[in-house]
Amino acid sequence: MPFALLAVLIVGIMTAGAGALVWQARQSVQAEAHANHRGTARALSRHVFHVVRSSEVLLEQMLAELDRQGGVDAVRRSGASLQDTLAQLVQPLSEVSVALVADGDGWLVASSQKSVPEDLSYVDRGWFQAHRDGRDFVIGDPVMSRTSGESILTISRAVRAADGRLLAVALVGVQIRYLEKLFAETHTDDGRAVTLFRTDSVLIARNPPEPPGKRYPNAWAVQRSQTESTGSAVIAATAVDGFDRLNAWDRVGDYPLVVVVGQTMNKLLAPWRVFTLQVVSLLAVVMVALVMAGRLALSGIRREEAGLAAAEDARHAAEQARAEAEAAARDLARVNQSLTSVLAATPEGIIGMDADDRVIFVNDAALSQVGFSRIEMLGQPLHPLVHHHHADGTPYPAEDCAMQRGVREAELCVIADEVFWRKDGSFFPVEYTAGRLDLPDGSRGCVVVFRDISARRRMEEELKRSNADLEQFAYAVSHDLQEPLRTISGFVGLLKRGYRDLLPDEAVEFIDLAVDGVQRMSGMIDDLLAYSRIGRADIQAAPVELDDCAAKARDSLLAAIDETGATVEIGALPVVVAIESQMVSLFQNLFGNAIKYASPERPPHVVVTTRREGGDWVLRVADNGIGIGPNDRERVFKVFQRLHRRGVSGSGVGLALCRRIVERHRGSISVEERDDGQPGSVFVVRLPAL
């Protein structure tokens, strides 16, 4: 078979294989994201169901108390008795902002909030009008509470006479801020949005936040929830902001509510694009090598054999890249499975005690976790039931118990690492808060809110193993991808030195391009390896003098400083808790960028200053270079994003590395124009102060 035909066949096979590999990786990423989003939607809908169901139970307790006190007229004659009871009922529920009772004409009877005007009327509220029109249970529009001043979701229930006449309405206001905070906890990256709709397309709560109460008739999830009993995941435009997202939805039980979870396709496919770029770059290098080998094959059998050997090496490299991609996909599947388990969180247990440590109330979540029945716990001392020993089996004295301190002291006790014991003699790790509870008889009790953190412990172990796997993967990428690149570079260099006089000028130029491409690819791999190692947990932070770090970074750039005539002025910098090598890398990249992108009209000049703002140190690294436009000030921090490619070396990872380092230290970095009107840019770095 002629060598040219063989080369074409090999290139075709490699191109087809690379295309199949890229397509398979995309399908894998989308499939994993589908499963993750559906799991997130289900977990959040269960949490919202718990919030609404708890509010409905609270309404029933409020109406029972109203009936026990003799109705609306009797409550008005008794004064603040019902108001005190409402405040006690609301206190254990952090998501509830206000609870109130209005009479059949819409006038306020009692509220859990103090200092509320007695002549407050709700006759103009939509929820009251709905009850007056005949509805018994209403999940109303989000409104601004007239008693608490917060944006709330109203949940209300009516009491009617035998003839259907409206006697009273009990209402619970759930904080919109609580729901937004709940949704924000699911954010793992940019581009994700979580929205709670009512089934008539009214937006209840969202993260990123949007004004609640607006109706979105084109909300596809709400429309589909009318005909489908279970949630699903599709790619569609989001009604709120119009972005194309991978969306999943789930109904909130039998309530007229729908939870929608979505992530922009651009962010979702970002890892896949990086992988595709690597595959295409490798394929391009191999093709260039094959073209060069084909030209040399015209001179003899030996050159033909060398070209075939290069093609064989390239085939092995492609197979190796495919194996590494499949291993990465398996790692991604394991991490996504762990994240799905974490999102499947259960509601917290709540237990109330009197001054003698006897249990006076306990919720279902607490009962299910400790294994006792409600009859077995009520009236019994709590400490001997669930808190009698430490995890190692040693006795836990009652006088040392934080729950006892919650009775004696007014301050809230937060315990992050203890154990509770089940009825069957087993124990489980918990974190809990214990706070003083003022009881109606004037005595002091304690309320304990706890959660089982066994899943978190398992997740921490899984994350340790995952980090070790990622570290090994980064090493494999550095070693196994660099080896074929060095082979290609070496052989191409030999071709140039041995046959330069026999090759046309165009072929020599092609060889130079191939060598340059291999060197840039090698640099990109080294930069990606450094980028991936920033998050290593085995490197401990310690107090670091930033002025020493900046000086070391400046010394490492002396050759470039001397060549360009640059000056780097470093002011008095603070001491922060950080990883010293990463702080040096931060300054080195910022100084290097200022020198690299200097204006041809003046020598580079860099000034580093700092100031204290609240609990942060704010560092400003100003230069007099060519500057960065407003539309590019966020893009420069992304991997492989370069604004100026011609005549400037680099891989586009430096500023992305800076952002990763700063965020690893719980800080932030941004770029802005100089405030003195001079040309150039200012990089603003915020780091927590000691």
Secondary structure, DSSP 8 states (H G I E B T S, - for coil): --HHHHHHHHHHHHHHHHHHHHHHHHHHHHHHHHHHHHHHHHHHHHHHHHHHHHHHHHHHHHHHHHHHTTSHHHHHHH-SHHHHHHHHHHTT-TTEEEEEEEETTSBEEEESSSS--TT-B-TTSHHHHHHHTT-SEEEEEEEE-TTT-SEEEEEEEEEE-TTS-EEEEEEEEEEHHHHHHHHHTT--STTEEEEEEETTSBEEEEES---TT-B-TT-HHHHHHTT-SS--EEEEE-TTT--EEEEEEEE-TTSSEEEEEEEEHHHHTHHHHHHHHHHHHHHHHHHHHHHHHHHHHTT-HHHHHHHHHHHHHHHHHHHHHHHHHHHHHHHHHHHHHHHHHHHS----EEEEE-TTSBEEEE-HHHHHHH---HHHHBTSBHHHHH-SB-TTS-B--GGG-HHHHHHH-SS-EEEEEEEEE-TTS-EEEEEEEEEEEE-TTS-EEEEEEEEE-HHHHHHHHHHHHHHHHHHHHHHHHHHHHHHHHHHHHHHHHHHHHHHGGGS-HHHHHHHHHHHHHHHHHHHHHHHHHHHHGGG-TTS--EEEEHHHHHHHHHHHTHHHHHHHT-EEEE----EEEE-HHHHHHHHHHHHHHHHHT--TTS--EEEEEEEEETTEEEEEEE--SS---GGGTTGGGSTT--S--TT----S-HHHHHHHHHHHTT-EEEEEE-TTS-SSEEEEEEEE--
